[in-house]
Amino acid sequence: MLNKTNALIYFLAFSSGFSIMGIELLGGRILAPFFGSSVHIWGSIITVFMLSLSFGYLLGGKLSIKRPSLTKYGSIFLLASIMVVPIALFAEPIMEFIFTHIEDSRYGSLLASTALFFVPTIILGMISPYSVRLLVTDSEHSGQVAGGLYFVSTLGSALGTIITSFYMVLAFDVNTIILGFATTLGLLGLLAIAVNQLTNKETKHV
């Protein structure tokens, strides 16, 4: 049976998956006015997200080795929140600069995707391996825990894709949605930190 802390971690992993795919999907809308929406534009976006997530998995795994805690876990969400905000604030001038200096839309879209999404997606990629580390209590069940965690995270990604594309983009502009994701990630990070402090206080009183 899940305890409250584990349930929170699964929820946060679900939310991170939702956010990652929502932001990736919006990447196409952000780049389209400057570079179009052909297959190589999406190829650039997907490549950048896959590469940055792979680096994030490595960094998250390394970070989780040293005294993992919900506070550090929440800090990843807070950092991700901060790094997502520039996507909304600076996308247009970055796109304009790259568009005017690189004629080939293939390389222009690749550079633009890297400039906008590489760093925040690395940070978001750190969440999954850190989640596994917090959930695993013994090696015997590590595979089962990892499988459950990635199921939840991927389910979040699927829902993030369909809800963003079917509903959010019809109701809000892109920048509003991006800032919404940033705000949500920040609040989730604060929630994790608050739960950790509350749990520590309860442990001391026992």
C-alpha positions in Angstrom: 0.0 0.0 0.0 1.3 3.5 -0.9 2.2 5.8 1.9 1.5 9.6 1.5 5.1 10.4 0.5 5.2 7.8 -2.2 1.8 8.8 -3.5 3.1 12.4 -3.8 6.2 11.3 -5.7 4.1 9.4 -8.2 1.9 12.4 -8.6 4.9 14.7 -9.1 6.4 12.3 -11.7 3.0 12.2 -13.5 2.9 16.0 -13.5 6.5 16.3 -14.8 5.6 13.9 -17.7 2.5 16.0 -18.4 4.5 19.2 -18.5 7.4 17.9 -20.6 5.1 16.7 -23.4 2.9 19.8 -23.1 5.9 22.1 -23.6 7.3 19.9 -26.4 4.0 20.2 -28.3 3.9 23.9 -27.8 7.4 24.1 -29.3 5.9 23.5 -32.7 3.6 26.5 -32.3 6.4 28.7 -31.1 8.7 27.9 -34.0 6.0 27.8 -36.7 5.8 31.6 -37.4 9.5 31.7 -38.2 10.4 28.3 -39.5 7.2 26.7 -40.6 5.7 23.4 -39.4 7.2 20.9 -41.8 8.5 17.5 -40.7 12.1 18.7 -40.2 10.9 21.4 -37.8 9.4 18.7 -35.6 12.5 16.6 -36.2 14.5 19.4 -34.6 12.2 19.7 -31.7 12.0 16.0 -31.0 15.8 15.6 -31.3 16.5 18.4 -28.8 14.0 17.0 -26.3 15.3 13.5 -26.6 18.9 14.6 -26.2 18.2 16.9 -23.3 16.1 14.3 -21.5 18.9 11.8 -21.9 21.3 14.2 -20.2 18.7 14.9 -17.6 18.4 11.2 -16.8 22.2 11.0 -16.3 22.4 14.1 -14.1 19.3 13.1 -12.1 20.7 9.6 -11.5 24.0 11.1 -10.2 22.3 13.7 -8.0 20.1 11.0 -6.4 23.2 9.1 -5.1 24.1 11.8 -2.5 21.6 11.8 0.4 18.3 12.0 -1.7 15.4 13.9 -0.1 12.1 15.4 -0.9 13.6 18.9 -0.4 16.2 18.3 -3.1 13.5 16.7 -5.3 11.3 19.8 -4.9 14.3 22.0 -5.7 14.5 20.3 -9.1 10.9 21.3 -9.8 11.6 24.9 -8.6 14.7 25.1 -10.9 12.7 23.7 -13.8 10.0 26.3 -13.1 12.5 29.1 -13.3 14.1 27.8 -16.5 10.7 27.4 -18.3 9.8 31.0 -17.8 12.3 32.4 -20.4 10.6 30.3 -23.1 7.6 32.6 -22.8 9.5 35.8 -22.2 12.3 35.6 -24.8 11.1 33.2 -27.5 10.2 35.9 -30.1 13.5 37.8 -30.0 15.5 34.6 -30.0 13.5 33.3 -33.0 13.9 36.6 -34.9 17.7 36.7 -34.3 18.2 33.1 -35.4 15.8 33.4 -38.4 17.7 36.5 -39.7 21.1 34.9 -39.4 20.5 31.3 -40.5 18.9 30.8 -43.9 18.4 27.1 -43.8 15.3 26.4 -41.8 16.5 23.0 -40.8 19.5 24.3 -38.9 17.7 27.4 -37.8 15.0 25.4 -36.2 17.5 23.1 -34.6 19.4 26.0 -33.1 16.2 27.7 -32.0 14.9 24.5 -30.3 18.2 24.1 -28.5 18.3 27.7 -27.3 14.7 27.5 -26.0 14.3 24.0 -24.7 17.6 22.3 -24.0 18.3 23.5 -20.5 14.8 23.4 -19.0 14.2 19.9 -20.5 17.5 18.7 -19.0 16.2 19.7 -15.6 12.8 18.1 -16.2 14.6 14.9 -17.2 16.3 14.8 -13.8 12.9 14.2 -12.1 12.3 10.5 -13.3 15.6 8.9 -12.0 15.4 11.0 -8.8 11.8 9.7 -8.3 12.9 6.1 -8.7 15.7 6.7 -6.1 13.2 8.1 -3.6 10.7 5.3 -4.1 13.1 2.3 -4.1 13.7 0.9 -0.6 15.2 -2.4 -1.5 16.9 -3.9 -4.6 14.4 -6.8 -4.8 11.6 -4.5 -5.8 13.6 -1.9 -7.7 12.4 -3.1 -11.2 8.8 -3.1 -10.1 9.1 0.4 -8.7 10.9 1.7 -11.8 8.3 0.1 -14.1 5.4 1.7 -12.1 7.1 5.1 -12.0 7.7 5.1 -15.7 4.2 4.0 -16.4 2.8 6.9 -14.4 5.2 9.4 -16.0 4.4 8.2 -19.5 0.7 8.3 -18.7 1.2 11.9 -17.7 3.0 12.5 -21.0 0.2 11.0 -23.0 -2.4 13.1 -21.2 -0.2 16.2 -21.4 -0.1 15.8 -25.2 -3.8 15.3 -25.8 -5.0 17.9 -23.2 -2.6 20.5 -24.5 -3.4 19.9 -28.2 -7.1 19.3 -27.8 -8.1 21.9 -25.2 -5.4 24.2 -23.9 -4.3 25.7 -27.2 -8.0 26.5 -28.0 -8.6 28.3 -24.8 -5.2 30.1 -24.1 -2.3 31.6 -26.0 1.0 29.7 -26.0 2.8 32.0 -23.5 -0.1 31.7 -21.0 0.1 27.9 -21.2 3.9 28.0 -20.8 3.7 30.2 -17.8 1.0 28.0 -16.4 3.3 25.0 -16.7 6.1 27.0 -15.0 3.8 28.1 -12.2 2.5 24.5 -11.7 6.1 23.1 -11.5 7.0 25.7 -9.0 4.0 25.0 -6.8 4.7 21.3 -6.9 8.3 21.9 -5.9 7.2 24.0 -2.9 4.7 21.2 -2.0 7.4 18.6 -2.0 9.7 20.8 0.2 6.8 21.5 2.6 5.8 17.8 2.9 9.5 16.9 3.7 9.7 19.5 6.4 6.3 18.4 7.9 7.4 14.7 7.8 10.7 15.6 9.5 8.8 17.4 12.3 6.5 14.5 12.8 9.4 12.1 13.0 11.1 14.2 15.6 8.0 14.2 17.8 7.6 10.4 17.6 
